[in-house]
Amino acid sequence: MKVIKIGGGCLKGIPTIRHITELTSTHAKGHVIVVSALYGVTDILIDGIQKALQDEEKIMPHIEVLLRLHLSVARFIMKSESCIQGFHQDLSGAMKQLERYYYGLNFTGELTPKMKDAISCMGERFSALLLSWTLQSLGVAAASMTPQTMGLYTDGKFGDATIDLPAATESLNSTLKPALQTYDMIFIPGFYGISLKGEITTFGRGGSDYAAAAVAAALSADLLEIWKDVDGFMTANPKFVPQAAFINRLSYEECAELSYFGASILHPRTVEPVRQRNIEIVIKNTLNPDAQGTIISEKSEQSDLVIKSITYTDDVSILKVHASGVGYRPGILSIVASALTDAGLNIRSVVATQTCISFLFSKKDIDEAYATLEKIRPVPYRALEKERELVLLAIVGEGLSSSKGVAARCFSAIAEQGINVEMISFGPSKAALYFLLKQEDLHKGIHALHATFFTAGKADKQTIAPVS
């Protein structure tokens, strides 16, 4: 039995959605399908939160927009009027619940993490209903189940939940697995689970990949398939590097690092649950379903290629905390890091020297981080400095930690292009090395590294002596 994840990018536009339903009818029988919301729907739901807070008169028109959108798709892709009516009835019930959320929000005038999670996951519920009814209209015995009905339990943290794998395993094996004996396939809304108290808790934006991995782990599935519109991971972003090559196999570690450092194919946390049960992940291209796709498992591909891929993110900024002797004065790092953590800010990385502590943040958090540290009394630093126009360029491969010369080759490639490295981190991960560069140097940096490790003579260049 497989768990299949269908992302929002595969549910964009009626022709694409119709193709997905036809593909599902032939390739997904006997399996569980975890789905994202239709493309753009989550943004509409979040926009509705602000409308509900502003004016209750805006709530019903907003509900009507969502209702019409899903019904218009249903009328184009469903082959049965009775299925359209069945979907309309189920959808109306879900919309009533969303309506209550919005009116409750307007009444209290306060958006809590609990309410945000309850609203933002509704798109996945609509999508699961739409696809299950569509497959029924094609003659397939399809059904949908929600995390509430099957017991996809989490640790209860709103906005960033983690699967409670023992509890979810027990529950899904008594609810979801028996249902597979009755139906050809079961659709499940991704993105969220429920706490042991029964409260909706989301896995964070883009967390439907993680939800699918959680379901796969709980069911001890044979395989987790992620349906995308690409064949899999590449040695670099082909938009920047046309000669980028397809990667046949990655380890869990390599996949997690690539995803964390900018490769958008998978959510960075996807490997966590399946790794515990040693379940392989395969990326499948819905436009080329018979292609192999990148396989992700415990072991990386045995190859002379130490570096598997080069990736980047421009969602990075640095907050520098300048002070004399921060490397040996006790307490400064603790004071500063505690203030940032107490403010609910996610620190992506920390690098410390004798005179400066550098914190990496998402660009959206840098101003709040700066303001947070300005409030510390007594002031434990000499100066604060923000840097925004940066990119993080990472090379990923499990051979990095056990091979000599990798960093030297990277530095040489970058230096030959006249690029200044703002910061480098090598060591915290056995599978990743990253540089911070000025944003204007991104393209030159990617091409320089890719030419060093992946062009003609690549085997010789990447046969780096192992560390003794």
MOGIHU-V435053 format. One line per field, one symbol per residue. ss: DSSP state (A for helix, B for strand, O for the rest). psi: psi as a letter, one per 40 degrees, with the letter a starting at -180 (. if undefined). burial: I if it has 24 or more other C-alpha atoms within 12 Angstrom, else O. A space follows every 10 residues. Layout:
ss->???
psi->???
burial->???
This chain:
ss->OBBBBBOAAA OOOAAAAAAA AAAAAAAOOO BBBBBOOOOO AAAAAAAAAA AAAAOOAAAA AAAAAAAAAA AAAAAAAOOO AAAAAAAAAA AAAAAAAAAA AAAAAAAAOO OOAAAAAAAA OAAAAAAAAA AAAAAAAOOO OBBBBOAAAA OOBBOOOOOO OOBOAAAAAA AAAAAAAAAO OOOOBBBBBO OBBBOOOOOB BBOOOOOAAA AAAAAAAAAO OOBBBBBBOO OOOBOOOOOO OOOOOBOOBB BAAAAAAAAA OOOOOOOOOA AAAAAAAOOB BBBBBOOBOO OOOOBBBOOO OOOOOOOOBB BBBOOOBBBB BBOOOOOOOO OAAAAAAAAA AAOOOOOOBB BBOOOBBBBB BOAAAAAAAA AAAAOOOOOO OOBBBBBOOB BBBBBBOOOA AABOOAAAAA AAAAAAOOOO BBBBBBOOOO OBBBBBBBAA AAAAAAAAAA AAAAOOOAAA AAOOOBOO
psi->hihhhhidde fhiddddddd ddddddeehe ihhhiiiihe dddddddddd ddddhdeedd dddddddddd ddddddeieh dddddddddd dddddddddd ddddddddeh hiddddddde eddddddddd ddddddeeeh giiiiiddde fgiaeehhef ihhgdddddd ddeeddddde edidihhhha diaiieeeih hieiheeddd ddddddddef idihhhhafi daiieihedd gdeiiihdii iddddddddd edhedihded edddddefhi hhhhhdegee idihhhadhi hhiehdhdih iihegiihhh hhihfddehi dddddddddd ddefhhhdih hiadeihhhh iideeddddd ddddehhihe idiihihdgi ihhihhheed efiieddddd ddddddefhh hdiihhddhe eihiihiide eddddddddd ddeeaheddd deghhih.
burial->IIIIIIIIII IIOOOIIIII IIIIIOIIII IIIIIIIIII IIOIIIIIII IIIOOIOOIO OIIOOIIOII IOIIIIIIOO OOIIOOIIOI IIOIIOOIIO IIIIIIOOOO IOOIIIIIII IIIIIIIIII IIIIIIIIOI IIIIIIIIOI IIIIIIIIII IIIIIIIIIO IIIOIIIOII OOIIIIIIII IIIIIIOOII IIIIIIIIII IIIIIIIIII IIIIIIIIII IIIIIIIOOO IOOIOIIIII IIIIIIIIII IIIIIIIIII IIIIIOIIII IIIIIIOOIO OOIIIIIIOI IOOIIIIIII IIIIIIIIII IIIOOIOOOO OIIOIIIOII OOOOIIIIII IIOOOIIIII IIIOIIOIII OIIOOOOOOI IOOIIIIIOI IIIIIIIIII IOIOOIIOII IOIIOOOOII IIIIIIOOII IIIIIIIIIO IIIIIIIIII IIIIOOOOOO IIIIOOOO
